[in-house]
Every structure is written in C-alpha cells, then in structure tokens.
Amino acid sequence: MFQFTSIIATAIPSTIEWNSNVALTMIVCNIVAIAIGKFTIKYPSAGPQLPSPALFGGMGFPALLATTSLGHLIGVGVILGLANLGAL
C-alpha cells in the first residue's frame, strides 16, 4: 500500500521558530503597511474611531484593521523569505 504521509512529510519545509528578530520584522512590516495605508486610503478616518486616534495618525478602526491585515500578509512573506535565505 502506498503511504502518503512519507511524501507529505518530506514536502513540508521547516519553518523558523518565533524569536525577537521575527517579532521585530513583523512590527516593521506592520508599520510600513500603516504608513502606506495612511497615504493611500481615501477616507482613513471613516467608521468608528479608535480610543486614541492620534496614536495611529487619525485612522479609524476599519482603516487600521485593513492596514494591519496587509502588514501581516507582507510580514509573513518577508519572514518566510528571509528565513529561506538564512537571514533570520
């Protein structure tokens, strides 16, 4: 009988463990995404406001949620890419 588990186990690459460099990379990617969103979202202050809007440049909750979601997507790609290169 053919065993799928041996093929699947060899096809999955090992991933980097969470450490301070990975955390710093994710934070930087989120800050970059927030900065990009601040200048490209047409109405960044629309929707419910955050408790301290000055901390996030006057952005509303929907804009912050969108930019940090983008930041996490960028961060995952950057972390996996840097880990694959051996830089993390």
KALIN-V736340 format. One record per backbone hydrogen bond with DSSP energy under -1.0 kcal/mol. NH is the residue of the N-H (numbers start at 0). CO is the residue of the C=O. Records with the same first field share a line. If there is no record, write none. Layout:
# KALIN-V736340
NH: CO ; CO
This chain:
# KALIN-V736340
7: 3
8: 4
9: 5
10: 6
11: 7
22: 18
23: 19
24: 20
25: 21
26: 22
27: 23
28: 24
29: 25
30: 26
31: 27
32: 28
33: 29
34: 30
35: 31
36: 32
37: 33
38: 34
39: 35
40: 36
45: 42
54: 51
56: 53
57: 52
59: 43
60: 47
63: 59
64: 60
65: 61
66: 62
67: 63
68: 64
69: 65
70: 66
71: 67
72: 68
73: 69
74: 70
75: 71
76: 72
77: 73
78: 74
79: 75
80: 76
81: 77
82: 78
83: 79
84: 80
86: 81
